[in-house]
Amino acid sequence: MRHPTDGTLRRLLDEPAGVADADREHVAGCPVCLSGLAAAREDAAATGAALAAAPAVDVDTGWRRLSHAVAADGRRPARAPAPRRRALLRSPVVAVVGLVALLTGAGAAAAADWLQVFRTEQVAPVAITEADLVALPDLSAFGEVEVLEEPDVREVADAAAAEAATGLAVPQVEQLPGGVTGTPVYQAGGPLSVVFTFSAEQAAQASGGTLPPPPPGLDGSRFRLTAGPGVAAVWPGASGLPALVVGRAVAPTADSSGIPFETARDYVLSLPGLPDDLAAQLRSFTADGTTLPLPVPADFVTSADADVDGLPATVLTSRDGVLAGVVWVEDGVVTAVAGSLSADEVLAVARGLR
């Protein structure tokens, strides 16, 4: 029998009930696997000790660089989210919605002066390294951000309540993977809507006059970004991480007050300091106005193409093999399945949804 993967060995420590009996029996009688299990246990202990002793991290600065720089989807310029908002962003519902709102956001053209410039029909992974995050410019210095609607994510009684709150049917899991048991907790959230207004004067002041001049029409232009509503079913895991999350949300779109989205995108992607390879990825994926870039931390996560019921999907797997997820879009709705599972397990859940 083939030796179980490192991810399976780690899962024996974090969530032993989720490991197949055959793997458990193999490890118990295999010196090689027992040695690997001991190493995994030492790694877990060392990691826990390191985290416990870690110095304070400047989360606010990190948040500003990521959320404003990658997406122009931050809250207010030069201010990180309040603690309640940070907790909200860790919600499974917002994970489904916000996962894809980092770059292009969304918006429904409800007024005559708004022109839809982007709609999500599929997602594509964009590899982002820690060095990329450091180099990204802070777009909060380029204008004003107004939050029109917040998701108001909340726990609801059951799937019916989640559907009533959002108008979205909660995906039903046909068969739970091994180790995932019990009744899920349901969450529902409303739409997330943001308007970003570009200011050439503000950008020039922030840069000390070093930025390239904006193209005609960009100064004062507005972009409305909205995503959701969304729903999620969450099965808790013994390790503290969710054993399984199945979420669904209205897929992002984007409006402009008149200037083409490509004009603003190309200007942002031409700013000094932005890595050329990252800019090229973002430019190519947004060129058709229907492919939403999915930022993937390359140091920690791998991505692969797959399909779910004939639809293109993106599979994400943590490099330690402990977590996996799959994301796809159908008829204007993005669905995600993730958890403390293997890539094969999340794909099996995704393909069996009703």
N, C-alpha and C positions, 0 to 999 in steps of 0.2 A: 504493500500500500504506500502511496506517495505521502511524504511528510506533510502535515498541516502547515499552512502559511504562518508567517510571523503575526499577521493580524488575528488568526485563530488562536494562537498561543496567548496573545494579549487579551483576547476576549475571554479566555479561560479564567483570567484574573478579574476582569471587570464585570463580566456577565456570563458565568459558567453555564447557566441554564440555556443560553443561546447557542451552545456548541453541540454539534451532533454527537450522538453516543459513539459512533464509529471513530470519530476524531479523538474523543475523550479516552476511549480504550486504547487507541494507538499510542497516545502520548504517555499514558500510564506505564506502558511496557517498552518504551523506546528511549534508550539512553540519550540519543541525539536530541530528541524533542524535550526530554526532561531538562537537559542542559540549556536548551533554548528557552524553556519556560522559566528556569532560574534566572537567566539573563534578563528576560522580560520583567520579572519581579524586581530585580535590582534596578532596572531602568525606571520602573514606575516609582520606586521608593526615592531614587535620586531626583526624578522630576518633581515629585511632591515636595521634597525638601527644598529644591531650588525655588519653586514657586512660593513656598512659605517664607523664604528668606529674601525674595526678590525685592529690589529697591522700588520706590514709587515710580510709576510710569506717567508721563505727561499725556494722558488720554485726550485731553482737550485739543492739544496741538495735533496729535495724530488724527483725531476726528476731522478737524478743519482741513487738513491736507487731503484726506481721502474723500470725504463727502462733498466738499466744495470743489476740490480740484478735479476729481474724476467726473463729477456729475453736475455741478452747479445746482445740487439738490440739497444744500445745507439749510439751516434755519436762518439765522440773522448773521450778517457779516461780522467776522472777528469774534463770534461767540459760539461756543460748543453747545450741544444739546443739554438741557437740564437733566438731572439724574433720572427723572421719570421718563424722559424721552429716550435716554440710553436703554432703559429697561424695555421700553416699547419696541425699540429696534431689534431686540433679541427675540421678540415674539415670533412664533412660527408663521403667523399670518403676514407680518411685515417681512419676514424672511422671503416669503414667496413674492410679495409685491416689491419690496425694496431691493431684492436681489437683482432685478432687472431695471430698476429706476435710477441706478447710480449714474448712468451716462446720459440717457436720453429722456428719462422721465416719461410723462404722458399727458394728454389733454384732449378734451372733447370740444369740438368747435361749436360753441353754443351761441356765438354772436357773429354778426356780419363781418367784424373786423378781425376775426381769427381765421387763419388758414391752416388746415391740417397738413403737417409736413412730414409726419412719421407715424407709422402704425406697425405693431409687432405681429409678424407672421411666423417667425422662428427665432431661435437664439443661437449664438455662436460664442465659444469661449475665447477670451482674450487673456493671455498670460501676463500677469503683472508681478514684478519682483519687488523686494523691499527697496532696492535702489530706485526703481521707478517711482515708488510712492514718495521718496525723499525729493525727487526731481520735479514732481508735478507742481504746477503753479497753483496758487490759492485764488480761485475764481471769485471768492467773496469780496475781493478788492476791485472787481470789475463792474459792480453794480449793486442793485438792491434785490433782496429776496423777500417775497411776501407769501406766507403760508395761508392759503385760503381754506383748506380743510385738512384736518389730521385724522388718521385712521380710526381712533377711538377703539382700539382692540380690547376685547373683553371676552371673558369666559361665558359661555351660554349653556343651557341645560342639556341640549341634545342636538342631533343633526337637523331635526325639523326646525328648531329655534334658530340655528345658524342659517338655514336656507331662508327662513322668514325675514331675518335681519339683513340679508345681503342680496337675495334673489338668485344665489348660486346654489346648485345642488352639491352637497358634500360627496366626494367620491367614496364609494363603498368598496372596502377591501374584501376580495373573494376568499382569500386564505392567508392568515397571518403567518409570517416566517417563524421558524423555530426560535423559542425564547421570548417571543412577543406575545403577551397574554393580557387578559383583562379587558376592561371597557375604556375606550379613549376619552380624553377630555376634549371638548369642542371649543373653538375660539372663532370669533367673527370680528371683522373690522370694516369700517367704511372706506370711502375713497381718500386718497392722499392727493392734494392739489396744491401746486406751488407756481407762482409767477416770478420769473427772473427778468429784470429790466437792466439792459446793458448801459453803462455810463462811460463814455470816452474820457470825460474829465476825471472821474474817480479812478479809472484805470491808469491814466497818465500820472496822477498824483502818487498813487501807490507804487508805481514803477520808477519814479524819478525821471520820467521821460525816455526810458530805454526801450519801451515796447514798440513794435511796428505800428504804424497808424492803422486804425480800423477801416474796413472797407466802407464805401458810401452806404448809408441807410442803417448801419449797425447801431450807431449812437441813438439811444432812446428806444430801440426796438425791444419788444417783449416776447417772452417764450413761456407758454403755459404748460406745466408738467403735472400730470395727474395719473394715478394708478389705483387699481382696486375698484370695488370692494373685494374682500377676500375671506376665505374660510379655511380652517385647518382642523384636522383630527390628530390628537397627540397621544401616543401610548408611552407612558413613563418607563424608564429603564432603571435597573438596579444600580448602575454606576453613577447615576445623577444626570447623564445625558439621555435625551429621548431615545427610546428603543426604536420608535417609528413615528414619522410625521408625514401626513398626506395633506397637502394644501392645494388650494385653487384660488385664482384671482383673475379679475379682468386684466388683460394684457395691456402694457403701456402703449400710448400714442403720444403725439406732441403737436402743439399748434404754435404758429408764429403770428405776430401782429402784421406781418407783411413781408419781411425779409426772408429769403429762402433759408431753411435750416442748414444747408450745405455751406452757405456763406459764413454763418457763425461758427459752424464746426471747423471749417478749414482755417479760420482765423485762430481759434483756440489751439488747434493742433500745430500751428506754425510758431507758437510762442517759444522763446528761448528756454532751453533747459529740458524740454520734453523729449525723452528718448526717441530717436528716429524709428526704431522698430515698433515701439508701442504706438506712435502716431500713425504708422503705416497700417497696423492692425485695425485701429479704430476707424481710420478713413475707409478702408476696404469693406469693413463689416457694415458700415452705415451708408454705403454708397447707394444701395437700392431703396433705402427708406423703409425696409421691412424686416431687416435682420438686426436684432438687438444684441449688442455685445454683452457678454456675461463675464465680468471681471473675475479672474481666477488667480489666487496667490500661488504662483508657480513653485515656490519653495516648499509648499506644504500639500498641494493638491495636484493631481493629474486629471486630465480630461480625455474623453474618447467619444466618438460618434456612435450612435445606436439608433434604433427605431422603436417606437411604441405604436402598435397597431398601424404600421405603415407610415407614421409621421416621423420626421427627423427629430432626434432627441440628443441631448448632451448628458453624458454620465461623468460625474465628478467623484473621485476617490481620494481620501487622504493617503499620504504616502506611507503611513504606518499601517494602513489597511483596516483601521478601526471604524471609520465612517465612510458612507457613500451616499450619493444622491443622483437623481435623474430629473431633468427638466425638459418640458416640451410645450408646444403651443398648438391649439386647435380652435378654429373659429373665434379668434379674438380672446381666448382664455388660456392663461398659462397654468400648468399643473406641475407640481413637484412632489417627489417621493424621496425621503431621506431618513437616515437613522444610523444606529450602531449595527450596521449590516454590511454585507459584501455587495459589490456591484451587481452580481448575478441575482442576489436576493431583492434588491430594490427594483431591478428590471422585471423580475417575476411579479412583484406586487403591482408595478405600474401596468403591466400587460394584462393583469387580471382585474383591474378596477372596473366597477360597474357604474 
